Amino acid sequence: MRTLLLIGLALALSGGQIPRHESEPAPKTLPGGRNQTEAILKVEHQKSLEDAAQLVRLSRQLRAELKKNDRYIVSLGSIKKTEEIEKLARRIRARMRRY
């Protein structure tokens, strides 16, 4: 009961209005008048395309190395390529999740 009284008193003193936050801030613009967010997204999309091309290149090289090795032993270079492939995939995924 006491809690309800305090809430009612707080509402009465605040004019009965609950402060609300703006849903979206005003978009930031670059000196040329372009939207900053769109410019960042465009650059990150280009970086993702470049990383994806490198990812394909590395995976093809890895596949060729694995095919030419007739033994069941994996070289150190192949392991490093798999680590680089993982790093590129994580980088692309992080960019995609950001926005």
N, C-alpha and C positions, 0 to 999 in steps of 0.2 A: 504494500500500500504506500509505503513511504517512497519507494522507487518511482511509482507512477506519479506521485505528487511532484517529485523533483524533475521528472521528464516534462510534465505539464508546465511547471514554472519556467524551465529552460526554453520551451517552445514559446511561451508567452513573452518572455524577455527578448527573444530573437525575432519577434514579429510574426511568428508562426511559419516561417520559411526555413527549410532545411537547405544549407548551402550545397550547391551542385557544382561538379567539375565540368569543364568543357569536354565534349567528347573527342574532338580533334583540334589540335593547335593549328594555327595558320601555317600553310606550307611555306617553307623557306625557298627563296628564289636566288638564282645566281645573277651576277651582273648583267648577263645577256638577256635576262628575263625568263630563263628556263627554270623549271622546277628542280631543286637540288636532289630530291629523292629519285626522280626519274633519271637524272644524270648519273647518279651513283649506281642505280640498277643497270643502266646501259653498260657502264664500265665493268661491273661485276659479271654481267652476262658474257661480255667479250672474254674476260679472264676465264670463265667457266668453259667456254668453247675451246680456248687454247689448251686448257688443262685436259679437257676431254680428248682432244686430238693427240696430246702427248700420252694420255692413258691408253689409247688405242695402239699407238706406236710401240709403247713398252710391252703391252700384252702380246702383240704380234711377234716381237723379238723374243719374248719369253717362250712363246709357243714353238717358235723355230728352234730355239736352244733345246727345249725338252724333246722335240722330235729327233734332232740329230744325235742326241746322247742315247746310245743303245744300252748303256748300263743303267742300273737302277740307283745311280748316285746323282744327287743334285749339286751343281757347282755353287760356289759362294756368290758368283755374279748373278745367278738365277735367284738366289735368296734376296740379294740386294734389290733386284728388279721387283720382286713381289712386295718388298717393303715400300718402294717408291710408288708402286701401283696403289697400295693401301693409303699412303699419304695423300696422293692426288685425289682418290675417291673421297676421303674424309674432308679435304679442302673444298671440293665441289659441293658435297652435302651440306657443309657448314654455310656456304654462301647461299644455297637454296633455302635453308631454314631461317636465315636472317630476316627475310622480308616476306 
